[in-house]
Amino acid sequence: MSGPHVIRGSVSLPEAELMWRFSRSSGPGGQHVNTTDSQVELRFDLAATNALPEVWKQRALERLESRLVDGVVSVRASEHRSQWRNREMAATRLASLLAEATAPPPRPRRATKIPRGINERRLRNKKQRSDTKRGRSGQGWS
């Protein structure tokens, strides 16, 4: 691995809590595919981890509920021929998935009134377009 994969701020994926599994990939590689275990499955026990703040953990458990199996989130990578690059890809995917799942909810939208000038300009443009199209009909030319 090239180093700690940061989720957000100073929080990163703890290497000790990552569970790796390797298998033969059906992806690119020709005959090489039949001899190496290049596909990577990375599992992270989200329910049991102490690496995340409790608020983030609850938020992630709630948002990733459909992806979890017994509190464990799983990510697969098999795009590359090399196991090392697939490991990097899986760890990056897991970090970005957790970063997205632990992000704070967006601030609620504040309703604003549309300025009168903008609305009048829109209606004026609609009227002008309507007149242009009505002029193309050919009626009243006789």
N, C-alpha and C positions, 0 to 999 in steps of 0.2 A: 504494500500500500504506500501511496505517496505522502501520507500524513493524515492528521486528523481531519475528518470531514465535518466542517462547521455547519450547524443547523442555523443558528442566528446568534449574534453577539459572541459571548464567550462560551456558549453551550455547543459541544460537539459530540459526535457519536463515539461512545466508549468502545474501543477495540475488543475488550474482554467480553462485552455483552453481545457481540455480533456472532451469529452462527452461520458458517459457510457450508455449502454442499455443492459438489461438482458432479457433472454427468456429461455424457457425450451429447454433442450438439448436432442439430440437423441443419445448421446454417452453412456458410461458405467454408471452403477448405479442401474440397476434393477428397482424396484418399486419406489425407491428414485427419479428417473428421472422425474416421473410424478408429483411430489409435489414441486420441487424446480426449481428456475430459475438460473441454473448453467451456461448456455451459455452466453458469454460476447461478446459484440460488442463495440469496442472502436473507436471513431471518433475524428479526429483532423483537424481543419480548417487550412490547410497549407497556403491558399491564404491570410487569414486575420491575421495570427499570427505576433506578433512583437518579439517573443522569439528567432527567428533565425536571424543571420546577413543577410542582403539583398542579398548578393552574394550566400549564401547557399540556401536561399529561392528560388531564380530564378533557381538555378541548380536543386533543388528538384522538383520544379513545372515542369521543362522540362523533367526530367528523370522519374517521376511518372505520367506523363500525361495520360497514359492508365488506371491507377488505380483511378484517381481522379473523383469525381462527384461534380461538382460546387466548385472545389477547396478544397474539403474535402477528406482526405484519411481515409479509414476504415479498421480495422483489427478485425478478429474474433478468438475466442478461445473456444473450448468445449471439450478438451481432458480429463480434470480432472473432478472428481465428485464434487469437491468443487468450489463454485463461487470465493472464495478468490484466489485459485491457478490459476484459469482461468483468473482472473484480472491481476495477476502477469505475466502470460504468454502473454497476449495481450499487456500489457505495454512494456514488454521486446521486443516483436516482432516489435512493432511500433518504439521503440527507435533504434533497429538495422536496420530497413527499412530506417529510416530517416538518420542514420549514413552512410549507403551505398549510399543513394541518394545524400547526401551533400558532399561526399568525392571529393577531387579535381581529375581532370582527370589524368590518368597515364602519365608519361613523355613519349614523343615519343621515339620509339626505334631507336638507333643509328646503322646504318648499319656498319658492320665490315667485313673485308676480312678474308676468311678461310685461316689459315696458310698452306703453301705448304706441310709441313711435314705431316699434318693430312690428306690432300687429297691423298698424295702418299701412306700413310699407308692404307687408305681405298681401293685404287685401288690394292695394293699388296695383301690385304686380299681377295678381290674379285677374283683375278687371282688364288690364292691358292685354294679357294673354288671351282672354275671352274675346275681346274686340278683334284681335288679330285673327283668331280662328273663325269668328263669325264673318269677317271680311273675305275669307277664302271660299265661302259657300257659293258665290256667284248670283245670289238672289238680289233683285233690285237693280240689275244691269240693263234691263230692257228699255 
